[in-house]
Amino acid sequence: MTTDEIKKSVSMHEVVERYGYRPNRAEFISCPFHHGDRTPSMKIYKRDYHCQACGNHGDVFTFVMGMERCDFKTAFSILGGTYEHSKTD
């Protein structure tokens, strides 16, 4: 899958649930990127997220990179991405 295909097929909800988070009725979770978040402050949207307390925001790739402490290439692979190698004659 390409980056665009992943963004279209993998929702933010699916990604946060992979890490054990369940958004509440208002679609918030406790932010995993700052300590002491007693009241859920990270809003989960369909394709991205935003923490109202620490300002962290991004898409499915950014979330995985933050959770796994990895680079984009690794997050891309975790989310099912594949790199196509071009052939040269």
C-alpha positions as CSV (number, residue, x, y, z in Angstrom):
1,M,0.0,0.0,0.0
2,T,1.1,3.6,-0.6
3,T,0.9,6.4,1.8
4,D,-2.3,7.7,0.4
5,E,-3.9,4.3,0.4
6,I,-3.0,3.8,4.1
7,K,-4.5,7.2,4.9
8,K,-7.7,6.3,3.1
9,S,-8.0,2.8,4.6
10,V,-6.7,3.1,8.2
11,S,-8.7,5.4,10.5
12,M,-7.2,7.1,13.5
13,H,-9.7,5.2,15.7
14,E,-8.2,1.9,14.4
15,V,-4.7,3.0,15.2
16,V,-5.4,4.3,18.7
17,E,-7.3,1.1,19.5
18,R,-4.2,-1.0,18.4
19,Y,-2.4,0.7,21.3
20,G,-5.1,0.0,23.8
21,Y,-6.9,3.4,23.8
22,R,-10.7,3.7,23.6
23,P,-12.0,7.1,22.8
24,N,-14.8,8.3,25.1
25,R,-18.2,9.5,23.8
26,A,-16.7,12.9,22.9
27,E,-13.9,11.1,21.0
28,F,-11.1,12.0,23.5
29,I,-8.4,9.8,24.9
30,S,-5.7,10.5,27.5
31,C,-2.7,11.8,25.6
32,P,0.1,9.2,25.5
33,F,2.7,11.9,24.6
34,H,2.7,13.9,27.9
35,H,2.5,12.8,31.5
36,G,-0.3,13.5,34.0
37,D,-3.2,13.7,31.6
38,R,-5.9,12.9,34.1
39,T,-8.7,14.3,32.0
40,P,-8.6,13.0,28.4
41,S,-7.3,15.9,26.2
42,M,-6.5,14.3,22.9
43,K,-9.3,14.6,20.4
44,I,-9.5,11.7,17.9
45,Y,-10.8,12.6,14.5
46,K,-11.4,10.3,11.5
47,R,-8.0,10.9,9.9
48,D,-6.0,12.8,12.6
49,Y,-5.7,13.8,16.2
50,H,-4.9,16.9,18.3
51,C,-4.0,17.1,22.0
52,Q,-5.5,20.3,23.5
53,A,-3.1,20.2,26.5
54,C,0.3,19.7,24.9
55,G,-0.5,20.6,21.3
56,N,0.7,17.3,19.8
57,H,-1.1,16.6,16.5
58,G,-0.8,14.6,13.4
59,D,-2.1,11.7,11.3
60,V,-1.8,7.9,11.6
61,F,1.9,8.0,10.7
62,T,2.8,10.6,13.3
63,F,0.9,8.7,16.0
64,V,2.7,5.4,15.3
65,M,6.1,7.2,15.1
66,G,5.4,8.7,18.5
67,M,4.2,5.5,20.1
68,E,7.0,3.3,18.6
69,R,9.6,6.0,18.7
70,C,10.5,5.3,15.2
71,D,11.1,7.0,11.8
72,F,8.5,7.4,9.0
73,K,9.8,4.4,7.1
74,T,9.2,2.1,10.1
75,A,5.8,3.6,10.8
76,F,4.9,3.1,7.1
77,S,5.7,-0.6,7.3
78,I,3.9,-1.0,10.6
79,L,0.7,0.4,9.0
80,G,1.0,-2.0,6.0
81,G,3.0,0.1,3.6
82,T,5.1,-1.4,0.9
83,Y,8.0,0.1,-1.0
84,E,8.1,-0.6,-4.7
85,H,11.5,-0.9,-6.3
86,S,11.8,0.5,-9.8
87,K,13.6,-1.6,-12.4
88,T,16.3,-0.1,-14.5
89,D,17.3,-1.7,-17.8
